[in-house]
């Protein structure tokens, strides 16, 4: 970091709206960036079953097209967050978008599996833009607007994923499937242009240097952990490869943690992460990630399976996408509702309410899997709950950490959700595989498997509710924020006094 770069700590942030000069377009532009990046996760879902033929590979190798994106996104989110804290969040946001565009173009021009995996991994690296967007909002927006803005940005993870399903289905049905990647590249370029025109670069910087060794250690540990999680069904959960990678990940992450604790400028401040409010929020995020991906995996299959199977609804790929689309739309509509609840009761209350709504959606959905309109109801209810939970999580994190740690802390929280979605993908895949039944000589999912997956999501939400119960109360959170405001004002007064060559605390010369 340059010696001329201004370095500020949390206290330097003005907490009143008068200290911010952000354009009114900052929030919609950042939300558009978040939606653009989150589309990457579900972009190829409509063609998953056709990937072996499209890429001239085996059915066991084709899922790497999805796995590569999940792994790269999990690695990128905490790393890009820390880079943003150190070198500028807008700069790193543009870098994330650029990498995503490059990955989209690589994927658009190939039918080769290995090249496609590289392109999809580059797309996944761009997912670090979402925590960066949340951190920019904290720097640029007044507190009275911050809650609803962060709610929209955080919910964009689900909004993009939900809206991408029907849009991608329409593209696949009417044109060449490579158009999916040309479209994502175009949206990425548009997001870059809007970012350059609208988003300011904050002067807020975290002190210290980037922990390259810590970044490599975290990346190695996460890959060793998530690789067997996502591929365990194919390799076998008790195979030497799966167990060996789990053991390797444990060793790497323990050593990484010890190294981070001794580092003067760690990639992730584990002491901050161990605080009750941060730790419980991150654990709850894993549960939310599990619940979000269950509906994305189950409903499209349920809708498209032939009615002759006894479990499917026999719908086209487009109808299936449209039936799941309310998931994303409802998440978008709940952002303003979250702001009202959080203002009166705090983000803990909105988080618990959201988890309760999700549990009701999945629990009630056990008896609503027999018609298209019933799946729409499930999408609406679960989407409303996920919208509330996704909106609450960054607010809980930001209230517990210094402003100079926002990027890294929200990146880590996004990582926890990614771990939840990866685990959900693996476990639901295993459930559906173990409960499949032969139809005309082909093994297909059964209604029994779908219901077990819904029960898994319900159980995850009950665990999440138990974790959220022990988060600090709204009154305690307000007291913490008031203390931070007092520190901020004291630091600003101190710097003003120094700039006027007045000793802090001394009366001004008349």
QUIZI-V362806 format. One line per field, one symbol per residue. ss: DSSP state (H for helix, E for strand, C for the rest). psi: psi as a letter, one per 20 degrees, with the letter a starting at -180 (. if undefined). burial: # if it has 16 or more other ideal C-beta (glycine too) atoms within 10 Angstrom, else .. A space follows every 10 residues. Layout:
BEGIN
ss->???
psi->???
burial->???
END
This chain:
BEGIN
ss->CCCCCCCCCH HHCCCCHHHC CCCCCHHHHH HHHHHHHHHH HHCCHHHHHH HHHHCCCCHH HHCHHHHHHH HHHHHHHHHH HHHHHHHCHH HHHHHHHHHH HHHHHHHHCC CCHHHHHHHH HHHHHHHHHH HHHHHHHHHH CCHHHHHHHH HHHHHHHHHH HHHHHHHHHH HHHHCCCCHH HHHHHHHHHH HHHHHHHHCC CCCCCCCCCC CHHHHHHHHH HHHHHHHHHH HHHHHCCCCH HHHHHHHHHH HHHHHHHHHH HHCCCCCCCH HHHCCHHHHH HHHHHHHHHH HHHHHHHHHH HHHHCCHHHC CCCCCCHHHH HHHHHHHHHH HHHHHHHHHH HHHHHCHHHH HHHHHHHHHH HHHHHCCCCC CHHHHHHHHH HHHHHHHHHH HHHHHHHHHH CCHHHHHHHH HHHHHHHHHH HHHHHHHHHH HHHHCCEEEC CEEECCHHHH HHHHHHHHHH HHHHHHHHHC CCCHHHHHHH HHHHHHHHHH HHHHHHHHHC CCCCCCCCCC
psi->pqhipppqah iippjqhiiq kqqiigghgh hggggghhhh hjgjgijghi hghhjlrqhh hhihhgghgg ggghhhghgh gghghgjphg ghghgghggg gghghghhjq jpgghggggh ghghhiiihg hggghgghhi qqhiihghgh ggghihghgg gghhghghgg ghhiaqhihg hhghgghggg hgghghhgpq pqipqqrarp ngghghgggg ggghghghgh jhhghpijqh gghghggggg gghghggggh hiqhmqgpnh hghiqghggh ghhhhghghg hghghhhggh gghiqqhiii hrjkrrhggg ghhihhghgh hghighgghg ghhhiqhggh ghgghggggg ggghihjlki qghhhggggg ghggghgggh hhghhgghii qqhijggggh ghghghhhhg hghgggghgg ghghjqqpok jppqqrhggg hgghhghghh hhggggghhj qqrhghghgg hhghgggghg gggghggghj kpppiqqqp.
burial->.......### ###.#....# .#...##.## ########## #######... ##.##.#... .######### ########## ########## .######.## ########.# ..#..##### ########## ########## #...###### ########## #########. ##....#..# #####.###. ##.##..##. .#.###.#.# #..##.#### ########## #####..... .#..##.##. .##..##..# ..#..####. .##...#### ##.####### ########## #####...#. ###.#.#### ########## #####.###. ##...##### ########## #####..##. ...###.### ########## ########## ########## ########## #########. ##..#...#. ...####.## ####.##### #..##.##.. ##.#..#... ...#..##.. ##........ ..........
END
